[in-house]
């Protein structure tokens, strides 16, 4: 039986048994095959792999989905850049700023301003993750400067740019 082992409710002596699940869609199987393992740890080596850049038929996004993703990515890019700018300003002034304060100023307070109220149109998860990515980039740079990070020195994190000029 193929599938992830799951625990089923029952008596206290319930044992772990394997349950068969319906097959995954081709797009998901392709992505898992590239990753090498299923989320639960079972091997996916028996799944078909495709060369990079080649998509299976039927995996194109609908126009509404593509627009929503582009909007979310653009908002995340703006928040990431705002977080870097805020951290740079505080570092230049010699002040320390907490991670929660950066997130509060870059997301929560920015949504209340008229020029950034469009940040409220996307899921906040993507915006919070952008703040965490900026924090990690800044922390890696500082650790590299202080010698706490192995490997070659890394440079200051640079802002994210819009790579495609398509609208």
ChimeraX attribute file (.defattr): number of C-alpha atoms within 10 A of each C-alpha:
attribute: neighborCount
match mode: 1-to-1
recipient: residues
	/A:1	8
	/A:2	11
	/A:3	14
	/A:4	16
	/A:5	14
	/A:6	12
	/A:7	12
	/A:8	12
	/A:9	10
	/A:10	8
	/A:11	7
	/A:12	6
	/A:13	7
	/A:14	10
	/A:15	12
	/A:16	11
	/A:17	11
	/A:18	14
	/A:19	14
	/A:20	12
	/A:21	10
	/A:22	8
	/A:23	10
	/A:24	10
	/A:25	9
	/A:26	16
	/A:27	15
	/A:28	12
	/A:29	18
	/A:30	20
	/A:31	16
	/A:32	20
	/A:33	19
	/A:34	17
	/A:35	12
	/A:36	16
	/A:37	14
	/A:38	16
	/A:39	11
	/A:40	9
	/A:41	9
	/A:42	13
	/A:43	13
	/A:44	17
	/A:45	14
	/A:46	9
	/A:47	15
	/A:48	13
	/A:49	13
	/A:50	13
	/A:51	8
	/A:52	7
	/A:53	6
	/A:54	7
	/A:55	13
	/A:56	11
	/A:57	8
	/A:58	8
	/A:59	11
	/A:60	11
	/A:61	10
	/A:62	9
	/A:63	9
	/A:64	9
	/A:65	11
	/A:66	12
	/A:67	13
	/A:68	14
	/A:69	14
	/A:70	13
	/A:71	16
	/A:72	20
	/A:73	17
	/A:74	18
	/A:75	23
	/A:76	24
	/A:77	20
	/A:78	20
	/A:79	26
	/A:80	27
	/A:81	21
	/A:82	22
	/A:83	26
	/A:84	24
	/A:85	16
	/A:86	16
	/A:87	21
	/A:88	15
	/A:89	12
	/A:90	13
	/A:91	12
	/A:92	9
	/A:93	9
	/A:94	9
	/A:95	10
	/A:96	9
	/A:97	12
	/A:98	10
	/A:99	14
	/A:100	11
	/A:101	11
	/A:102	20
	/A:103	23
	/A:104	15
	/A:105	15
	/A:106	24
	/A:107	23
	/A:108	16
	/A:109	12
	/A:110	19
	/A:111	17
	/A:112	13
	/A:113	11
	/A:114	8
	/A:115	9
	/A:116	15
	/A:117	14
	/A:118	14
	/A:119	23
	/A:120	15
	/A:121	12
	/A:122	17
	/A:123	12
	/A:124	16
	/A:125	11
	/A:126	16
	/A:127	25
	/A:128	18
	/A:129	15
	/A:130	23
	/A:131	27
	/A:132	18
	/A:133	15
	/A:134	25
	/A:135	21
	/A:136	13
	/A:137	18
	/A:138	20
	/A:139	15
	/A:140	19
	/A:141	18
	/A:142	17
	/A:143	15
	/A:144	18
	/A:145	14
	/A:146	10
	/A:147	12
	/A:148	10
	/A:149	15
	/A:150	8
	/A:151	8
	/A:152	8
	/A:153	15
	/A:154	14
	/A:155	13
	/A:156	16
	/A:157	16
	/A:158	13
	/A:159	15
	/A:160	14
	/A:161	10
	/A:162	11
	/A:163	6
	/A:164	6
	/A:165	5
	/A:166	5
	/A:167	5
